[in-house]
Amino acid sequence: MSEEKECCCNKTKERSEKEYKDLIHRLNRIEGQIRGIRGMVEKDAYCPDILIQAAAANAALNSFNKALLANHIRTCVTKDILEGKDETVDELVDTLQRLMK
């Protein structure tokens, strides 16, 4: 994506078209899974069936996070370290700790 998007944290990331499309595709799939789970709840589906679908959505979201994190490390973190911005390592460590809660 060539245009920078506003972000709540005042930092932005320019993504390649491929990365952008991949992330949006993953999010669209996850959104569909969540809507499916909601439909199951609305139709009084059997609890284990809902739980299995919720676990699948959770796994998809974890996969999204892994892809996003890997790209962040390969691009933003690497660039900042090469530029001597050591605080980026602290930010990465903090992010990893939050992801592992």
C-alpha positions as CSV (number, residue, x, y, z in Angstrom):
1,M,0.0,0.0,0.0
2,S,1.7,3.2,-1.1
3,E,-0.4,5.7,0.9
4,E,0.3,6.0,4.6
5,K,-2.7,5.3,6.9
6,E,-3.3,7.1,10.2
7,C,-2.7,5.1,13.3
8,C,-3.6,5.6,16.9
9,C,0.1,5.3,17.9
10,N,1.3,8.0,15.5
11,K,3.5,5.5,13.7
12,T,2.7,4.1,10.3
13,K,4.1,1.4,8.0
14,E,4.1,1.5,4.3
15,R,3.4,-2.1,3.1
16,S,4.0,-3.7,-0.2
17,E,0.9,-4.5,-2.2
18,K,1.5,-8.2,-1.7
19,E,1.8,-7.8,2.1
20,Y,-1.3,-5.6,2.2
21,K,-3.4,-8.1,0.2
22,D,-2.2,-11.0,2.2
23,L,-3.1,-9.4,5.5
24,I,-6.5,-8.2,4.3
25,H,-7.2,-11.6,2.9
26,R,-6.4,-13.2,6.3
27,L,-8.6,-10.7,8.1
28,N,-11.5,-11.2,5.7
29,R,-11.3,-15.0,6.4
30,I,-11.2,-14.4,10.2
31,E,-14.1,-12.0,9.9
32,G,-16.1,-14.7,8.1
33,Q,-15.2,-17.2,10.7
34,I,-16.4,-14.9,13.5
35,R,-19.7,-14.2,11.7
36,G,-20.1,-18.0,11.3
37,I,-19.6,-18.5,15.0
38,R,-22.1,-15.8,15.7
39,G,-24.6,-17.5,13.4
40,M,-24.0,-20.8,15.3
41,V,-24.8,-19.1,18.6
42,E,-27.9,-17.5,17.1
43,K,-29.0,-20.9,15.9
44,D,-28.4,-22.6,19.3
45,A,-25.6,-24.8,17.9
46,Y,-24.1,-27.5,20.1
47,C,-21.4,-26.0,22.4
48,P,-18.5,-28.2,21.3
49,D,-19.2,-27.4,17.6
50,I,-19.0,-23.6,18.5
51,L,-15.8,-24.2,20.5
52,I,-14.2,-26.0,17.6
53,Q,-15.0,-23.1,15.3
54,A,-13.8,-20.6,17.8
55,A,-10.5,-22.5,18.2
56,A,-10.1,-22.4,14.4
57,A,-10.7,-18.6,14.4
58,N,-8.2,-18.2,17.2
59,A,-5.6,-20.2,15.2
60,A,-6.3,-18.0,12.2
61,L,-5.7,-14.9,14.2
62,N,-2.5,-16.3,15.7
63,S,-1.3,-17.0,12.2
64,F,-2.1,-13.4,11.2
65,N,-0.1,-12.2,14.2
66,K,2.9,-14.4,13.2
67,A,2.9,-13.1,9.7
68,L,2.6,-9.5,10.8
69,L,5.3,-9.9,13.4
70,A,7.7,-11.7,11.0
71,N,7.3,-8.9,8.5
72,H,7.7,-6.2,11.2
73,I,11.0,-7.8,12.3
74,R,12.3,-8.2,8.7
75,T,11.5,-4.6,7.8
76,C,10.9,-2.0,10.6
77,V,13.0,-3.6,13.3
78,T,16.0,-4.5,11.0
79,K,15.9,-0.9,9.6
80,D,15.8,0.7,13.0
81,I,18.6,-1.4,14.4
82,L,20.8,-0.6,11.3
83,E,20.1,3.1,11.9
84,G,21.1,2.7,15.6
85,K,17.7,3.0,17.1
86,D,18.2,0.6,20.0
87,E,14.8,1.5,21.6
88,T,13.2,-0.6,18.8
89,V,14.5,-3.7,20.5
90,D,12.8,-2.7,23.7
91,E,9.6,-2.0,21.8
92,L,9.8,-5.5,20.2
93,V,10.4,-7.2,23.6
94,D,7.4,-5.3,25.0
95,T,5.3,-6.4,22.1
96,L,6.3,-10.0,22.4
97,Q,5.6,-10.0,26.1
98,R,2.1,-8.6,25.4
99,L,1.5,-11.3,22.7
100,M,2.5,-14.0,25.1
101,K,0.0,-13.2,27.9
